[in-house]
Amino acid sequence: MIKVSVIIPVYNTRDYIVTCIESLMNQTLDDIEVLFVDDHGTDDSIEVARRRVEAYDGPKTFRFVETSSNSGPGIARNVGIQQATGEYVAFLDSDDWLEVTFCELLYKAASRKDADLACCDIYLDNVSDSESRVVTNPRIKDGDFTDKKRVHYMTHFVTYFVTYLYRRQFLTDNGLWFPQTRSAEDSCFLTCCILAARKMASVTKPLYHYMIRNASLSFKPDELRYQQKLSSFNEMMSYAKKHDLYDGSKQELDFIYIKKAFLIAVFTYVKNAARRDSKVLSVIHDELLAQIPDYAKNRYLRRNLKLRLLVDMIHRHPKIACLIISRYVSRPGRMI
């Protein structure tokens, strides 16, 4: 029986994909399948992957599937979920790599508690300066994901969705799919999974290597990317309301939307726009009001003075906000 299906969207990563593949070939858990989802890039990444897999002589299964046309990583991952046969699924970007115990330790943790989700910590490896740091999620006791645990987790978790195993049946039963947007689709997906999960497990070790490269697709300027981010988080809100999960987590979900949809959309626009128009900040604020008319009453926002002042400045003084934020995001290393 396949225990873990690892889903890898493949798009223009020919220089890194072999390292990614070899980290899977060396996994200490043998009962895994790897699904490469060809998203029709402009280089020969998929051919490089095929050649490396052809030379493999071991117990793990490697399969190749494809999207109908270039669709973005979210749609590619959905194709992988549909094709997967494992009890759990994991997601790996084709320019990242895994510690050899990633699948085994997470699978054992998930199996012990019959968990819907199991997560680990992550290495953020900066290629340009060879520095690495570890990012952790909140520590909660494994087992039932109670409302009290969920409130704490939702206000403290980091959105590195690749650090989780997801029970495949849990995803399909709850209609958990990546939105068709091309930015923040991973944040939307993970937040919805956390909302729907009933049991959680964790491994308190960093097992995933997230490679930060200045040439990454995520960091290419795109003046309209902020719209994609808003769309992804609007999908999050729609999912929560459709599945009767919103009211029980309204304060937490609204705060996530304020931070990760509204504020990140503003910063993304200012970072990427060649000629900044402060009116766009007002448009983004209108979207916030449409989703959360009473956002100013949010208890987490009210407790955070700096955040509250920033939101208020964007609302009341968008021209000044545009100038101040532009100076912030123009500093070296600021990537939105």
C-alpha positions in Angstrom: 0.0 0.0 0.0 1.2 3.5 -0.9 1.6 5.5 2.4 2.6 8.9 1.0 2.1 10.5 -2.4 4.5 13.4 -3.0 3.1 15.9 -5.6 5.6 18.0 -7.5 4.5 20.7 -10.0 7.3 21.0 -12.6 7.9 24.4 -14.2 11.3 25.8 -15.3 13.5 24.3 -12.6 16.0 22.3 -14.7 19.0 23.4 -12.7 17.5 22.3 -9.3 15.2 19.4 -10.0 17.8 16.6 -9.8 18.6 17.6 -6.2 14.8 17.6 -5.5 14.4 14.1 -7.0 17.4 12.6 -5.2 16.1 13.8 -1.8 13.0 11.6 -2.6 15.0 8.6 -3.8 16.8 8.7 -0.5 13.7 8.8 1.7 13.8 6.2 4.5 10.2 5.4 3.9 9.9 3.1 0.8 6.1 3.0 0.4 5.9 6.3 -1.4 4.9 7.4 -4.9 6.1 10.6 -6.6 3.9 12.4 -9.1 5.6 14.9 -11.3 3.0 17.2 -12.8 4.2 18.8 -16.0 2.9 22.4 -16.1 4.4 23.0 -19.6 7.3 25.3 -18.8 9.7 26.7 -21.4 12.8 24.6 -20.5 13.5 20.9 -20.4 12.8 20.4 -16.6 10.5 17.5 -17.2 12.9 15.7 -19.5 15.7 16.1 -16.9 13.4 14.5 -14.4 12.5 11.6 -16.7 16.2 10.9 -17.4 17.0 10.9 -13.7 14.1 8.6 -12.8 15.0 6.2 -15.7 18.3 5.6 -13.9 16.6 4.8 -10.6 16.5 1.2 -9.4 14.7 1.1 -6.2 11.4 0.5 -4.4 9.8 3.9 -4.8 7.3 4.7 -7.6 7.7 7.7 -9.9 4.9 8.8 -12.2 4.5 11.6 -14.7 1.2 13.4 -15.3 0.4 16.8 -16.8 -1.9 19.8 -16.9 -3.8 20.5 -20.1 -1.8 23.8 -20.5 0.3 26.0 -18.3 -2.1 26.6 -15.4 0.0 27.5 -12.4 1.1 25.5 -9.3 -2.3 25.3 -7.7 -4.0 23.7 -10.6 -1.0 21.4 -11.1 -1.3 20.3 -7.4 -5.0 19.6 -7.9 -4.2 17.3 -10.8 -1.7 15.5 -8.5 -4.3 15.0 -5.8 -6.7 13.6 -8.4 -4.1 11.1 -9.6 -2.6 10.2 -6.2 -3.2 6.8 -4.6 -1.4 7.3 -1.2 -3.0 7.4 2.2 -1.5 10.8 2.7 -0.2 13.4 0.2 2.7 15.9 0.5 3.6 18.8 -1.7 7.2 19.5 -2.8 8.3 22.4 -5.0 10.7 21.2 -7.7 13.5 23.6 -6.7 13.3 22.6 -3.0 14.4 19.3 -1.3 13.6 17.2 1.7 15.5 15.7 4.6 15.6 11.9 4.1 13.2 11.2 7.1 10.5 13.7 6.0 8.0 11.1 4.8 8.7 8.5 7.5 8.6 10.8 10.5 5.5 12.7 9.4 3.7 9.5 8.3 4.4 7.8 11.7 3.2 10.9 13.6 0.0 11.1 11.5 -0.7 7.3 11.8 -0.3 7.3 15.6 -3.0 9.8 16.0 -5.1 9.0 12.9 -4.5 12.7 12.0 -5.9 14.7 9.1 -2.8 16.8 9.1 0.8 16.4 10.3 3.4 19.1 10.2 7.1 19.7 10.7 9.4 22.7 10.9 11.1 24.2 7.9 14.6 25.4 6.9 14.6 28.7 4.9 17.8 28.5 2.9 19.0 31.7 1.4 21.1 30.8 -1.7 22.6 34.3 -2.1 24.3 34.4 1.3 24.3 30.7 2.2 22.4 31.4 5.4 19.7 29.2 6.8 17.1 29.7 9.5 14.4 27.5 11.0 10.8 28.5 11.1 8.4 26.7 13.5 4.7 26.3 13.8 2.8 26.6 17.1 3.4 23.7 19.5 0.2 21.9 20.3 -0.5 18.5 21.8 -1.0 15.9 19.2 -4.5 14.4 18.8 -7.9 16.0 18.7 -7.8 19.5 17.2 -10.1 21.2 19.7 -11.6 24.6 19.2 -9.2 26.0 21.8 -6.2 24.6 20.0 -7.6 25.8 16.6 -7.9 29.4 17.9 -4.3 29.5 19.1 -3.0 27.8 15.9 -4.8 30.0 13.5 -3.4 33.2 15.1 0.2 31.9 15.2 0.8 29.5 12.3 3.1 30.2 9.4 1.7 29.4 5.9 4.4 27.0 4.6 1.9 24.5 3.4 4.7 22.2 2.1 5.6 21.3 5.7 2.4 19.2 6.1 1.1 15.7 5.3 -2.6 15.7 4.3 -4.8 12.7 4.6 -6.0 12.3 1.0 -9.5 11.2 2.0 -9.8 14.2 4.3 -9.1 16.5 1.3 -11.6 14.9 -1.0 -14.3 14.5 1.6 -14.1 18.1 2.5 -13.7 19.6 -1.0 -10.3 20.9 -0.2 -8.7 22.0 -3.5 -6.3 24.8 -4.4 -8.0 27.8 -6.0 -7.3 28.6 -9.6 -5.4 31.8 -8.7 -1.6 32.1 -9.1 -0.7 33.8 -5.9 -1.5 33.0 -2.3 -3.3 29.8 -3.4 -1.2 27.8 -0.9 -2.2 30.1 2.0 -5.9 29.7 1.1 -5.6 25.9 0.8 -3.7 25.5 4.1 -6.1 27.8 6.1 -9.1 25.9 4.8 -7.4 22.6 5.8 -6.8 23.9 9.3 -10.4 25.0 9.6 -11.7 21.6 8.6 -9.2 19.3 10.4 -10.3 17.3 13.4 -7.0 15.7 14.4 -3.5 17.1 14.1 0.0 15.7 14.7 3.5 17.3 14.5 7.2 16.5 14.3 9.3 19.1 16.1 12.2 18.9 13.6 12.9 20.9 10.4 12.5 18.4 7.5 11.8 20.6 4.5 14.4 22.9 2.7 12.8 25.9 1.2 15.3 27.5 -1.2 15.2 31.3 -1.4 16.5 32.4 -4.8 16.3 36.0 -6.1 15.2 34.6 -9.5 12.3 32.7 -8.1 9.0 32.9 -9.9 7.5 34.1 -6.6 9.6 37.3 -6.7 9.2 38.4 -10.3 7.5 41.8 -10.5 3.8 41.7 -11.4 1.7 44.8 -10.9 -1.6 42.8 -10.8 -0.4 40.1 -8.4 -2.2 41.8 -5.5 -5.5 41.0 -7.3 -4.6 37.3 -7.3 -3.8 37.4 -3.6 -7.2 39.0 -2.8 -9.0 36.4 -4.9 -7.3 33.6 -3.1 -8.3 34.9 0.3 -11.8 35.6 -0.9 -12.0 31.9 -1.8 -10.9 31.2 1.8 -13.8 33.2 3.2 -16.2 31.6 0.7 -15.1 28.1 1.7 -15.5 28.8 5.4 -19.0 30.2 5.0 -20.1 27.5 2.6 -19.0 24.8 5.0 -20.4 26.5 8.1 -16.9 27.0 9.5 -16.9 30.8 9.5 -19.0 31.8 12.5 -17.0 29.6 14.9 -13.7 31.2 13.8 -14.8 34.6 12.7 -12.3 36.6 14.7 -9.4 34.5 13.7 -10.4 34.3 10.0 -11.0 38.0 9.8 -7.6 38.7 11.3 -6.0 36.4 8.8 -7.8 38.3 6.0 -6.7 41.7 7.4 -3.0 40.6 7.6 -2.6 38.3 4.7 -5.1 39.5 2.2 -5.5 43.2 2.8 -2.1 44.3 4.1 -0.1 41.9 1.9 -2.1 43.0 -1.2 -1.2 46.6 -0.4 2.4 45.8 0.1 2.5 43.6 -3.0 1.0 46.4 -5.2 3.4 49.0 -3.9 6.4 46.6 -4.3 5.5 45.7 -7.9 3.9 48.8 -9.5 6.1 50.7 -11.8 4.0 53.9 -11.3 2.2 53.7 -8.0 -1.4 55.0 -7.8 -2.6 55.6 -4.2 -6.2 55.1 -5.5 -5.4 51.4 -5.8 -4.9 51.3 -2.0 -8.5 52.6 -1.6 -9.8 50.0 -4.0 -8.1 47.3 -1.8 -9.6 48.8 1.3 -13.0 48.6 -0.3 -12.5 44.9 -0.8 -11.7 44.6 2.9 -14.9 46.4 3.8 -16.9 44.1 1.4 -15.5 41.0 3.1 -15.5 42.3 6.7 -17.7 45.4 7.2 -16.9 45.4 11.0 -13.1 44.7 10.6 -12.3 47.6 13.0 -13.9 45.7 15.8 -11.7 42.7 15.4 -10.2 41.8 18.8 -6.8 40.8 17.4 -6.5 44.0 15.4 -7.6 46.1 18.4 -4.8 44.5 20.5 -2.1 45.3 18.0 -1.5 49.0 18.0 1.1 49.1 15.2 -1.1 47.1 12.9 -4.2 49.1 13.7 -2.4 52.4 12.9 -1.1 51.0 9.7 -4.5 49.8 8.5 -6.0 53.2 9.5 -3.3 55.1 7.6 -3.9 53.1 4.5 -7.6 53.8 4.8 -7.5 57.5 5.7 -4.2 58.7 4.1 -3.5 56.4 1.1 -1.0 58.8 -0.5 1.1 59.0 2.6 0.8 55.2 3.1 2.0 54.7 -0.4 5.1 56.8 0.2 6.0 55.2 3.5 5.4 51.6 2.3 7.4 52.2 -0.9 10.4 53.1 1.2 10.0 50.0 3.3 9.6 47.5 0.4 12.5 49.1 -1.5 15.0 48.0 1.1 17.3 45.2 0.1 15.9 41.8 0.9 12.2 42.9 1.1 10.3 40.5 -1.1 6.6 40.5 -1.3 
